[in-house]
Amino acid sequence: MSHELVPYPFADPADAAGWAKLDVVGMQAALAMARAAAQAGEVPVGAVVLDARGVVLGQGFNRCITDHDPTGHAEIVALRDAAARMGNYRLPGLALYVTLEPCAMCMGAMMHARLARVVYGADDPKTGACGSVLNLPSLPQLNHHTEVVGGVLAQECAAALQEFFRARRQAAREARRLRCERGTPD
Ligand code: ZN
């Protein structure tokens, strides 16, 4: 990872208001990662792993295209970053923030990591595995450890994706227009 870790000091997340504040701070950090993904030409999904004080212990963004890796989702990249830093493949007591509802692969990996909390932003009606398509965390046979919360800064998270795809469609239209002007076929 070339991006520096950004510490987010946080007072006392033991109460509900504290969690709500930590959730916003965590999601803003995940959104910063999503913007880094967009700059790299990747679908803008970002994730961070925080401890209960709000210190960032891992971070990542979607890298599937860059790394030729179908498993290169933001959550997997952030989990690997945090696990390496902690020297442990299990991450109990930590929370992962991600801008888009996790898919089945990522939700499985996050349950294996025994994260305390997973907090996501926008729903994903295509591959979301926290209620949109599947609901893995609700299965007691699978999930003994991980609380899942959705909809934190959902509009901002969805807007980052919508803007990325809007710009990509516009670039494709422009490329078609230039080909037409030059008379070169598609
Ligand atoms: Zn995923």
Boltz pocket constraint, residues with backbone or C-beta under 6 A from the ligand:
constraints:
  - pocket:
      binder: B
      contacts: [[A, 73], [A, 75], [A, 102], [A, 103], [A, 104], [A, 105], [A, 106], [A, 107]]
      max_distance: 6.0
